Amino acid sequence: MKDMPRARAAIPRTAVIRATAVAVGLVTVAAGLGVRSAASGGPAAYVGDALYATLVHILVTALAPKVRPSVAAGIAVAVSWVVELAQLTGVPAELSARSTVARLVLGSTFNAPDLFWYVVGACLAWAVHSLLLSRSPRSGART
């Protein structure tokens, strides 16, 4: 038992961050699918939008574990907005008609309020990410 802290220290910090991001990402996907199946209408859609941006933040963190929370949040907003604005072209709607995965990832119809809810999700992800880093034993992370 005395060797436990040493064993934990032997695991690279980036591996811990990636594993945590993957686990939280799976929970976020489950939450999004749960909201989608249990509720409908505006509020459920907006929760889904916030979770979408949160998931993008998580994916950025999994891919780049040393990313600052503010950078991951900015990327999450940018990706979410690009996907939403692409819906103005009709391409996501066409792809969504052919694939459930495309419908879940790209959506089909532009909705301006979604842009706000993506920011909400990214801000929540930034706050949690920052809090986790500040509580980390080797926190020297910037927000």
Helices and strands as residue ranges (DSSP letters): H 4-10, H 13-38, H 42-63, H 69-86, G 87-89, H 91-98, H 100-106, H 112-135
